[in-house]
Amino acid sequence: MIGEKSLSCSQTEKNGKRAQMTTVRYKFTFQQCGKSYAHLRNLIVHMKIHTGEKPYTCQHCERSFIQKQNLEVHMRVHTGECPFTCQQLWKCFSLNGNLKVHMRVHTGESPFTCKQCGKCFTQKESLKVHMRIYTGETPFTCQQCGKRFKHKGNLNDHKETHTREKPFVCGQCGKTFKLTRALIEHTRIHSKETCFICHQWK
């Protein structure tokens, strides 16, 4: 488990001269995956990924974490703490990464680009979802009938077709629907009828 690797690197100073050559030694290597670390504590943390050990548990939702700092960040979900604030909208975020993503709304930055069509996205996950158009990937599966979907929202809509519940009620005629969009489509019938009646009175 303990071996030694070295990595030499050079940095360029602002004046264009070469900085002093530095050598980073990776003394601790995990044989299972070959990943190396300069400090033993980092290797120990990495090993927990393979063992599945998560010693830090949230007392509110029982979710577990490998590192204590990850638990501390998670606790903001329960405490409502938002230490990172957008100075333009004064909107706050629990994670610095979420603030950085939000700031792209103001800067217009879209660093993730589809190589197929050139469309740009502010988030990597949005690009991943977009790529399903080309890959045909359908990662969301209905457990009742096996039908697969590209988007989780489509799966949620589909799952409602398996239940007998129709929670969406038309306020004008009392007809019930399984899906919100079905109710919206239905209400257009009433709006058309109203327009027709008004036209007759004119």
Backbone as JSON, one array per atom type, in Angstrom:
{
  "sequence": "MIGEKSLSCSQTEKNGKRAQMTTVRYKFTFQQCGKSYAHLRNLIVHMKIHTGEKPYTCQHCERSFIQKQNLEVHMRVHTGECPFTCQQLWKCFSLNGNLKVHMRVHTGESPFTCKQCGKCFTQKESLKVHMRIYTGETPFTCQQCGKRFKHKGNLNDHKETHTREKPFVCGQCGKTFKLTRALIEHTRIHSKETCFICHQWK",
  "N": [[0.83, -1.2, 0.0], [2.05, 1.15, 0.61], [4.03, 3.05, -1.34], [6.22, 4.8, -3.59], [5.96, 7.63, -5.56], [6.95, 10.15, -7.87], [6.4, 13.47, -8.99], [7.38, 15.87, -11.16], [7.21, 19.36, -11.63], [6.98, 22.56, -13.21], [6.61, 26.06, -12.72], [5.57, 29.13, -14.21], [6.76, 32.34, -13.72], [5.45, 35.72, -13.3], [7.13, 37.47, -14.65], [8.03, 36.02, -16.72], [10.17, 34.32, -16.36], [11.51, 31.12, -15.52], [10.24, 29.39, -12.77], [11.45, 27.93, -9.69], [12.22, 24.49, -9.9], [9.98, 22.09, -8.72], [9.27, 19.18, -6.76], [6.84, 16.79, -6.3], [6.07, 14.29, -4.08], [4.47, 11.23, -4.05], [3.78, 9.18, -1.64], [2.01, 7.32, -0.7], [0.12, 4.76, -1.87], [-2.85, 3.32, -3.09], [-3.42, 0.04, -3.64], [-5.58, -1.21, -4.84], [-6.81, 0.48, -6.7], [-4.79, 2.02, -7.65], [-4.45, 4.7, -7.12], [-2.66, 7.51, -5.85], [-1.28, 9.28, -3.01], [0.07, 12.13, -1.29], [-0.13, 12.4, 1.41], [-0.91, 10.42, 4.26], [-3.4, 10.65, 5.52], [-5.11, 11.47, 3.5], [-5.15, 9.23, 1.88], [-6.43, 7.44, 3.59], [-8.99, 8.54, 3.75], [-9.75, 8.2, 1.08], [-9.82, 5.41, 0.89], [-12.17, 4.76, 2.16], [-14.08, 5.1, 0.26], [-13.96, 2.77, -1.2], [-14.46, 0.84, 0.75], [-16.92, 1.56, 1.61], [-17.46, 2.75, 3.97], [-19.03, 5.08, 6.07], [-18.76, 7.09, 8.43], [-19.88, 9.4, 9.55], [-22.9, 10.58, 10.51], [-26.03, 12.1, 9.83], [-28.17, 13.43, 12.25], [-30.73, 14.16, 11.82], [-31.82, 13.2, 9.38], [-30.58, 10.82, 8.98], [-28.76, 10.42, 6.95], [-25.56, 9.49, 5.7], [-21.99, 10.21, 5.72], [-18.67, 10.3, 4.3], [-16.68, 12.08, 5.13], [-16.23, 14.46, 7.8], [-16.53, 17.19, 7.25], [-18.2, 17.14, 5.06], [-20.59, 16.34, 6.19], [-21.05, 18.57, 7.79], [-21.54, 20.53, 5.86], [-23.85, 19.44, 4.73], [-25.65, 19.75, 6.85], [-26.61, 22.29, 6.6], [-28.87, 22.12, 5.1], [-30.83, 21.48, 6.91], [-30.58, 23.46, 8.87], [-30.91, 25.77, 7.46], [-28.94, 27.54, 6.87], [-27.25, 29.87, 4.86], [-24.49, 30.77, 3.67], [-23.35, 31.91, 1.4], [-23.7, 34.55, -0.77], [-25.37, 36.18, -3.45], [-24.36, 39.19, -4.76], [-25.8, 40.79, -6.4], [-28.53, 40.11, -6.53], [-28.97, 39.51, -3.95], [-29.59, 36.98, -3.25], [-29.25, 33.96, -1.47], [-27.07, 31.09, -0.9], [-26.44, 27.7, 0.06], [-24.18, 26.36, -0.68], [-20.99, 27.12, -2.05], [-20.44, 26.39, -4.65], [-22.98, 26.32, -5.82], [-23.6, 29.02, -5.81], [-21.7, 29.95, -7.64], [-22.63, 28.74, -9.99], [-25.1, 30.03, -10.18], [-24.26, 32.68, -10.64], [-23.66, 32.7, -13.29], [-25.95, 33.38, -14.55], [-25.93, 36.11, -14.49], [-23.48, 36.76, -15.66], [-23.61, 35.53, -18.1], [-22.17, 33.38, -18.83], [-21.64, 30.25, -20.31], [-20.33, 27.45, -19.98], [-20.48, 24.8, -20.83], [-20.66, 22.92, -23.65], [-22.48, 21.48, -26.32], [-21.17, 19.12, -28.46], [-22.36, 18.2, -30.68], [-24.4, 19.94, -31.68], [-23.67, 22.46, -30.89], [-24.98, 23.91, -28.94], [-25.08, 25.72, -25.87], [-24.63, 25.43, -22.3], [-25.27, 26.32, -18.88], [-24.87, 24.59, -16.81], [-23.33, 21.45, -16.11], [-24.91, 19.19, -15.76], [-27.21, 19.86, -17.17], [-26.28, 19.79, -19.79], [-25.72, 17.08, -19.92], [-28.29, 15.96, -19.77], [-29.33, 17.01, -22.13], [-27.78, 15.67, -24.06], [-28.96, 13.23, -24.26], [-30.7, 13.3, -26.33], [-29.24, 12.63, -28.53], [-27.92, 10.27, -27.8], [-29.94, 8.59, -27.09], [-30.39, 7.63, -24.61], [-32.24, 6.36, -21.88], [-32.67, 6.7, -18.81], [-34.56, 6.51, -16.77], [-36.85, 4.4, -15.34], [-40.05, 2.91, -15.29], [-41.28, 1.14, -12.6], [-43.49, -0.45, -12.61], [-44.41, -1.1, -15.2], [-42.21, -1.16, -16.81], [-41.62, 0.7, -18.76], [-39.51, 3.15, -20.26], [-37.85, 6.35, -19.76], [-36.5, 9.53, -20.8], [-36.4, 11.73, -19.16], [-36.84, 12.55, -15.71], [-39.13, 13.88, -14.88], [-40.99, 13.18, -16.85], [-41.27, 10.49, -16.28], [-42.46, 10.64, -13.75], [-44.93, 11.78, -14.43], [-45.94, 9.7, -15.99], [-46.18, 7.62, -14.11], [-48.42, 8.32, -12.72], [-50.45, 7.43, -14.3], [-50.84, 4.85, -13.62], [-52.16, 4.84, -11.27], [-55.37, 5.21, -9.67], [-56.12, 7.59, -8.78], [-57.31, 10.9, -9.22], [-56.35, 13.77, -8.84], [-56.64, 16.39, -9.76], [-58.94, 18.85, -10.24], [-61.52, 20.24, -12.21], [-62.63, 23.49, -11.87], [-64.97, 24.45, -12.92], [-66.7, 22.49, -14.03], [-66.3, 20.25, -12.51], [-65.02, 17.95, -13.37], [-62.48, 15.45, -13.14], [-58.9, 14.9, -13.24], [-55.86, 13.07, -13.95], [-53.4, 14.22, -14.54], [-51.76, 17.41, -14.41], [-51.4, 18.9, -16.75], [-53.37, 17.81, -18.34], [-55.68, 18.78, -17.16], [-55.32, 21.5, -17.67], [-55.5, 21.54, -20.47], [-58.16, 20.76, -20.67], [-59.55, 22.94, -19.5], [-59.5, 24.8, -21.49], [-61.59, 24.21, -23.09], [-63.79, 25.24, -21.78], [-63.14, 27.95, -21.84], [-63.3, 28.46, -24.56], [-66.01, 27.99, -24.97], [-67.11, 30.1, -23.51], [-66.22, 32.3, -24.96], [-67.65, 31.86, -27.3], [-70.29, 32.18, -26.49], [-70.29, 34.87, -25.73], [-69.84, 35.99, -28.2], [-72.23, 35.44, -29.51], [-74.01, 36.99, -28.07], [-73.16, 39.49, -28.79]],
  "CA": [[0.0, 0.0, 0.0], [2.93, 2.32, 0.66], [5.06, 3.08, -2.36], [6.65, 6.17, -3.78], [5.94, 8.17, -6.91], [7.32, 11.56, -7.86], [5.91, 14.24, -10.12], [8.08, 17.14, -11.25], [6.46, 20.36, -12.36], [7.57, 23.89, -13.16], [5.65, 27.14, -12.84], [6.12, 30.3, -14.87], [6.52, 33.57, -12.98], [4.84, 36.79, -14.08], [8.12, 38.12, -15.5], [8.37, 35.12, -17.82], [11.27, 33.44, -16.0], [11.14, 29.84, -14.95], [10.31, 29.29, -11.32], [12.27, 26.82, -9.24], [11.63, 23.18, -10.13], [9.5, 21.46, -7.49], [8.96, 17.76, -6.89], [5.8, 16.31, -5.39], [6.24, 12.85, -3.88], [3.28, 10.51, -3.62], [4.33, 8.05, -0.91], [0.98, 6.38, -0.29], [-0.63, 4.3, -3.04], [-3.84, 2.29, -2.82], [-3.16, -0.96, -4.67], [-6.81, -1.64, -5.5], [-7.12, 1.32, -7.86], [-3.57, 2.66, -8.11], [-4.42, 6.13, -6.82], [-1.59, 7.82, -4.89], [-1.43, 10.5, -2.23], [1.26, 12.59, -0.58], [-0.38, 12.3, 2.85], [-1.62, 9.21, 4.66], [-4.79, 10.96, 5.86], [-5.88, 11.52, 2.25], [-5.32, 7.84, 1.46], [-7.43, 6.83, 4.47], [-10.29, 9.04, 3.29], [-10.04, 7.56, -0.21], [-10.12, 3.99, 1.11], [-13.56, 4.64, 2.6], [-14.9, 5.0, -0.96], [-13.97, 1.36, -1.57], [-15.04, 0.03, 1.82], [-18.3, 1.98, 1.84], [-17.57, 3.28, 5.33], [-19.5, 6.46, 6.2], [-18.9, 7.19, 9.89], [-20.53, 10.63, 10.01], [-24.32, 10.44, 10.2], [-26.92, 13.21, 10.18], [-29.14, 13.02, 13.27], [-32.07, 14.55, 11.39], [-32.34, 12.36, 8.28], [-29.79, 9.58, 9.0], [-27.86, 10.32, 5.8], [-24.19, 9.32, 6.19], [-20.95, 10.81, 4.9], [-17.31, 9.81, 4.51], [-15.91, 13.09, 5.83], [-16.97, 15.29, 8.73], [-16.88, 18.47, 6.63], [-19.36, 16.91, 4.19], [-21.76, 16.35, 7.08], [-21.27, 19.96, 8.21], [-22.18, 21.22, 4.73], [-25.2, 18.88, 4.62], [-26.49, 20.26, 7.93], [-27.23, 23.55, 6.17], [-30.21, 21.79, 4.59], [-31.74, 21.48, 8.06], [-30.49, 24.72, 9.62], [-31.26, 26.89, 6.6], [-27.8, 28.44, 6.75], [-26.85, 30.19, 3.48], [-23.37, 31.71, 3.84], [-22.86, 32.45, 0.13], [-24.74, 35.46, -1.23], [-25.23, 36.92, -4.71], [-24.36, 40.61, -4.44], [-26.69, 41.51, -7.3], [-29.92, 39.84, -6.17], [-28.98, 39.19, -2.52], [-30.05, 35.61, -3.07], [-28.19, 33.23, -0.77], [-26.91, 29.68, -1.23], [-25.77, 26.92, 1.1], [-22.9, 25.9, -1.22], [-20.3, 28.08, -2.9], [-20.59, 25.92, -6.03], [-24.29, 26.74, -6.3], [-23.5, 30.45, -6.08], [-20.94, 30.11, -8.89], [-23.54, 28.4, -11.09], [-26.09, 31.11, -10.26], [-23.65, 33.9, -11.17], [-23.65, 32.61, -14.75], [-27.15, 34.08, -15.01], [-25.55, 37.51, -14.64], [-22.32, 36.9, -16.55], [-23.91, 34.95, -19.41], [-21.23, 32.29, -19.09], [-22.2, 28.91, -20.56], [-19.09, 26.73, -20.28], [-20.67, 23.42, -21.27], [-21.14, 23.0, -25.03], [-22.79, 20.24, -27.03], [-20.32, 18.97, -29.63], [-23.19, 17.82, -31.82], [-25.15, 21.05, -32.25], [-23.1, 23.73, -30.48], [-25.78, 24.57, -27.91], [-24.31, 25.9, -24.64], [-25.38, 25.29, -21.06], [-24.61, 26.85, -17.69], [-24.59, 23.49, -15.9], [-22.91, 20.19, -16.73], [-26.04, 18.28, -15.72], [-28.12, 20.24, -18.26], [-25.69, 19.24, -21.02], [-25.88, 15.63, -19.85], [-29.68, 15.67, -20.13], [-29.47, 17.36, -23.54], [-27.1, 14.67, -24.88], [-29.83, 12.05, -24.43], [-31.34, 13.44, -27.64], [-28.38, 11.96, -29.5], [-27.55, 8.92, -27.36], [-31.14, 7.77, -26.91], [-30.38, 7.09, -23.24], [-33.49, 6.51, -21.11], [-32.25, 6.16, -17.52], [-35.63, 6.45, -15.77], [-37.69, 3.26, -15.67], [-41.25, 2.66, -14.5], [-41.15, -0.16, -11.94], [-44.71, -1.24, -12.79], [-44.59, -1.62, -16.56], [-40.92, -1.26, -17.49], [-41.43, 1.75, -19.75], [-38.35, 3.98, -19.92], [-37.98, 7.75, -20.12], [-35.28, 10.33, -20.79], [-36.47, 12.73, -18.09], [-37.52, 12.09, -14.5], [-40.46, 14.48, -14.86], [-41.86, 12.37, -17.7], [-41.56, 9.26, -15.54], [-43.42, 10.97, -12.69], [-46.24, 11.93, -15.08], [-46.37, 8.37, -16.42], [-46.53, 6.81, -12.94], [-49.77, 8.68, -12.31], [-51.41, 6.69, -15.12], [-51.05, 3.55, -12.99], [-53.02, 5.02, -10.09], [-56.76, 5.59, -9.97], [-56.35, 8.92, -8.24], [-57.41, 12.03, -10.14], [-56.37, 14.87, -7.86], [-56.8, 17.71, -10.37], [-60.38, 19.02, -10.46], [-61.95, 21.43, -12.93], [-63.47, 24.32, -11.01], [-66.22, 24.83, -13.58], [-67.62, 21.36, -14.23], [-66.04, 19.19, -11.54], [-64.34, 16.8, -13.96], [-61.18, 15.24, -12.52], [-57.83, 14.46, -14.13], [-54.66, 12.54, -13.31], [-52.26, 15.08, -14.81], [-52.01, 18.84, -14.41], [-51.52, 19.39, -18.12], [-54.67, 17.37, -18.86], [-56.66, 19.75, -16.65], [-55.11, 22.75, -18.4], [-56.09, 21.35, -21.79], [-59.61, 20.71, -20.5], [-60.11, 24.26, -19.19], [-59.61, 25.56, -22.73], [-62.93, 23.95, -23.61], [-64.67, 26.21, -21.14], [-62.8, 29.29, -22.3], [-63.84, 28.57, -25.91], [-67.47, 28.1, -24.84], [-67.41, 31.44, -23.04], [-66.02, 33.21, -26.08], [-68.72, 31.63, -28.26], [-71.51, 32.78, -25.94], [-70.13, 36.32, -25.82], [-69.96, 36.35, -29.61], [-73.65, 35.39, -29.84], [-74.68, 38.14, -27.46], [-72.81, 40.67, -29.57]],
  "C": [[0.86, 1.25, 0.0], [4.02, 2.17, -0.37], [5.52, 4.5, -2.51], [6.64, 6.52, -5.25], [6.35, 9.63, -6.82], [6.82, 12.22, -9.13], [6.61, 15.58, -10.12], [7.26, 18.11, -12.07], [7.17, 21.7, -12.23], [6.49, 24.92, -13.38], [6.34, 28.33, -13.48], [5.76, 31.55, -14.07], [5.96, 34.64, -13.9], [5.84, 37.45, -15.03], [8.61, 37.21, -16.63], [9.5, 34.17, -17.5], [10.74, 32.15, -15.39], [11.26, 29.88, -13.43], [11.13, 28.06, -10.95], [11.52, 25.5, -9.43], [11.23, 22.56, -8.79], [9.14, 20.01, -7.76], [7.94, 17.37, -5.84], [5.93, 14.8, -5.29], [4.94, 12.25, -3.35], [3.74, 9.2, -2.98], [3.29, 6.96, -0.64], [0.08, 6.03, -1.48], [-1.6, 3.2, -2.63], [-3.79, 1.28, -3.96], [-4.41, -1.34, -5.46], [-7.12, -0.82, -6.75], [-5.91, 2.08, -8.39], [-3.47, 4.14, -7.82], [-3.42, 6.4, -5.7], [-1.81, 9.16, -4.23], [-0.13, 10.84, -1.53], [1.11, 12.42, 0.92], [-1.24, 11.08, 3.16], [-3.09, 9.49, 4.93], [-5.68, 11.02, 4.61], [-6.13, 10.11, 1.71], [-6.41, 7.17, 2.29], [-8.84, 7.26, 4.07], [-10.7, 8.35, 2.0], [-10.44, 6.1, -0.03], [-11.57, 3.77, 1.51], [-14.51, 4.56, 1.41], [-15.05, 3.54, -1.35], [-14.64, 0.49, -0.51], [-16.5, 0.36, 2.07], [-18.53, 2.56, 3.22], [-17.98, 4.75, 5.31], [-19.78, 6.72, 7.68], [-19.64, 8.41, 10.4], [-21.98, 10.66, 9.55], [-25.12, 11.65, 10.68], [-27.99, 12.72, 11.15], [-30.57, 13.35, 12.87], [-32.65, 13.61, 10.34], [-31.58, 11.06, 8.12], [-28.96, 9.38, 7.74], [-26.42, 10.31, 6.31], [-23.17, 9.85, 5.19], [-19.58, 10.25, 5.26], [-16.51, 10.77, 5.37], [-16.8, 13.97, 6.7], [-17.41, 16.6, 8.09], [-18.05, 18.33, 5.66], [-20.66, 16.9, 4.99], [-22.09, 17.78, 7.5], [-21.94, 20.77, 7.11], [-23.62, 20.75, 4.58], [-26.14, 19.47, 5.66], [-27.15, 21.59, 7.58], [-28.62, 23.33, 5.59], [-31.22, 21.89, 5.72], [-31.73, 22.81, 8.81], [-30.93, 25.92, 8.8], [-30.13, 27.88, 6.41], [-27.41, 28.62, 5.28], [-25.72, 31.21, 3.52], [-22.87, 32.37, 2.56], [-23.97, 33.25, -0.55], [-24.39, 36.12, -2.56], [-25.37, 38.41, -4.41], [-25.3, 41.41, -5.33], [-28.16, 41.33, -6.93], [-30.1, 39.62, -4.67], [-29.63, 37.84, -2.25], [-28.92, 34.82, -2.43], [-28.23, 31.74, -1.08], [-26.15, 28.98, -0.11], [-24.39, 26.44, 0.65], [-22.3, 26.96, -2.13], [-20.43, 27.7, -4.37], [-21.92, 26.34, -6.64], [-24.32, 28.23, -6.61], [-22.78, 30.7, -7.4], [-21.81, 29.8, -10.11], [-24.56, 29.51, -11.29], [-25.52, 32.36, -10.92], [-23.57, 33.88, -12.69], [-24.89, 33.25, -15.36], [-26.8, 35.53, -15.31], [-24.42, 37.7, -15.65], [-22.6, 36.4, -17.96], [-22.99, 33.8, -19.77], [-21.96, 30.96, -19.25], [-21.05, 27.99, -20.96], [-19.25, 25.32, -20.83], [-21.37, 23.41, -22.63], [-21.37, 21.63, -25.63], [-21.95, 20.18, -28.3], [-21.11, 18.62, -30.88], [-23.83, 19.03, -32.49], [-24.63, 22.42, -31.83], [-23.88, 24.47, -29.41], [-24.99, 24.59, -26.6], [-25.21, 25.86, -23.41], [-24.57, 25.83, -19.89], [-24.22, 25.75, -16.72], [-24.25, 22.21, -16.67], [-24.07, 19.2, -16.8], [-27.03, 18.58, -16.84], [-27.6, 19.72, -19.6], [-25.88, 17.73, -21.06], [-27.29, 15.21, -20.26], [-29.9, 15.92, -21.62], [-28.89, 16.27, -24.45], [-27.94, 13.42, -25.09], [-30.6, 12.11, -25.75], [-30.56, 12.63, -28.67], [-28.06, 10.52, -29.11], [-28.74, 8.0, -27.24], [-31.24, 7.17, -25.52], [-31.7, 7.38, -22.53], [-33.26, 5.92, -19.72], [-33.36, 6.0, -16.48], [-36.67, 5.41, -16.19], [-38.89, 3.15, -14.73], [-41.17, 1.25, -13.92], [-42.37, -1.05, -12.16], [-44.83, -1.85, -14.18], [-43.3, -1.7, -17.35], [-40.67, -0.2, -18.55], [-40.34, 2.71, -19.29], [-38.5, 5.39, -20.46], [-36.63, 8.46, -20.03], [-35.23, 11.28, -19.6], [-37.28, 12.2, -16.91], [-38.93, 12.64, -14.41], [-41.45, 13.69, -15.7], [-42.23, 11.05, -17.02], [-42.6, 9.52, -14.46], [-44.83, 11.14, -13.26], [-46.81, 10.57, -15.46], [-46.86, 7.53, -15.24], [-47.95, 7.1, -12.46], [-50.83, 7.94, -13.12], [-51.71, 5.32, -14.52], [-51.95, 3.65, -11.76], [-54.41, 5.44, -10.53], [-57.06, 7.0, -9.47], [-56.37, 9.96, -9.35], [-57.51, 13.3, -9.3], [-56.65, 16.25, -8.43], [-58.24, 17.88, -10.85], [-60.65, 20.32, -11.2], [-62.92, 22.22, -12.06], [-64.81, 24.68, -11.61], [-67.2, 23.68, -13.73], [-67.38, 20.2, -13.29], [-65.35, 17.97, -12.09], [-62.94, 16.69, -13.38], [-60.18, 14.65, -13.51], [-56.63, 13.97, -13.33], [-53.48, 13.5, -13.42], [-52.67, 16.54, -14.85], [-52.23, 19.35, -15.82], [-52.83, 18.96, -18.78], [-55.77, 18.31, -18.41], [-56.55, 21.07, -17.4], [-55.72, 22.67, -19.8], [-57.62, 21.38, -21.72], [-60.21, 22.09, -20.28], [-60.25, 25.12, -20.43], [-60.98, 25.35, -23.38], [-63.9, 24.98, -23.06], [-64.4, 27.62, -21.63], [-63.33, 29.51, -23.71], [-65.35, 28.74, -25.88], [-67.87, 29.51, -24.43], [-67.28, 32.45, -24.17], [-67.16, 33.09, -27.09], [-70.01, 32.31, -27.79], [-71.45, 34.3, -26.05], [-70.31, 36.79, -27.25], [-71.44, 36.38, -30.02], [-74.38, 36.61, -29.29], [-74.36, 39.42, -28.21], [-73.66, 40.74, -30.83]]
}
